[in-house]
């Protein structure tokens, strides 16, 4: 007895990966996911997306330029 194909497509809409975390970090992430009413996968996806965005050199340069432009020439 398997899942319907539509259900499998929904569940597997992205890349799956396995990671290792220290127990304390895993437990903290579990609590945060529960508090935010998110699945573990959704929490980790948001965290990685935020990390990638913050560390993208093009995004960092654009953000610095926005701040400098808002501060004026001084």
Residue pairs with C-beta under 8 A, 6 or more apart in sequence:
2 8
3 11
14 45
19 44
21 29
29 40
29 43
29 44
30 40
32 43
33 39
33 40
33 42
33 43
36 43
38 46
53 59
54 60
